[in-house]
Amino acid sequence: MSSSGMDSAPVFRILRGNPEDAELAALVAVLTAAASAAPPAVTPARPAWSPLAAPTWRTSTLR
């Protein structure tokens, strides 16, 4: 990285058209938000021996 804290290579390029400053700002805001979004939390699967696991057997009918 350079001394200013930013890379000198562009991250994206405009290939066609002449976007206005507001359009470029909107694009940068969307890309920044997408890059900084946290990944969805993954819930770990419960092991079969866990007391909170879904029961796969029935209790005795001889109660």
CNS distance restraints for C-alpha pairs under 8 A (distance, minus, plus):
assign (resid   1 and name CA) (resid   5 and name CA) 5.89 0.50 0.50
assign (resid   1 and name CA) (resid   6 and name CA) 5.88 0.50 0.50
assign (resid   1 and name CA) (resid   7 and name CA) 5.14 0.50 0.50
assign (resid   1 and name CA) (resid   8 and name CA) 7.75 0.50 0.50
assign (resid   2 and name CA) (resid   6 and name CA) 5.87 0.50 0.50
assign (resid   2 and name CA) (resid   7 and name CA) 6.00 0.50 0.50
assign (resid   2 and name CA) (resid   8 and name CA) 7.17 0.50 0.50
assign (resid  19 and name CA) (resid  23 and name CA) 5.95 0.50 0.50
assign (resid  19 and name CA) (resid  24 and name CA) 6.50 0.50 0.50
assign (resid  20 and name CA) (resid  24 and name CA) 6.43 0.50 0.50
assign (resid  21 and name CA) (resid  25 and name CA) 6.11 0.50 0.50
assign (resid  22 and name CA) (resid  26 and name CA) 6.15 0.50 0.50
assign (resid  23 and name CA) (resid  27 and name CA) 6.26 0.50 0.50
assign (resid  24 and name CA) (resid  28 and name CA) 6.14 0.50 0.50
assign (resid  25 and name CA) (resid  29 and name CA) 6.08 0.50 0.50
assign (resid  26 and name CA) (resid  30 and name CA) 6.23 0.50 0.50
assign (resid  27 and name CA) (resid  31 and name CA) 6.21 0.50 0.50
assign (resid  28 and name CA) (resid  32 and name CA) 5.95 0.50 0.50
assign (resid  29 and name CA) (resid  33 and name CA) 6.09 0.50 0.50
assign (resid  30 and name CA) (resid  34 and name CA) 6.14 0.50 0.50
assign (resid  31 and name CA) (resid  35 and name CA) 6.12 0.50 0.50
assign (resid  32 and name CA) (resid  36 and name CA) 6.16 0.50 0.50
assign (resid  33 and name CA) (resid  37 and name CA) 5.99 0.50 0.50
assign (resid  46 and name CA) (resid  50 and name CA) 6.48 0.50 0.50
assign (resid  46 and name CA) (resid  52 and name CA) 7.67 0.50 0.50
assign (resid  46 and name CA) (resid  53 and name CA) 6.20 0.50 0.50
assign (resid  47 and name CA) (resid  53 and name CA) 7.02 0.50 0.50
assign (resid  48 and name CA) (resid  53 and name CA) 6.03 0.50 0.50
assign (resid  49 and name CA) (resid  53 and name CA) 7.15 0.50 0.50
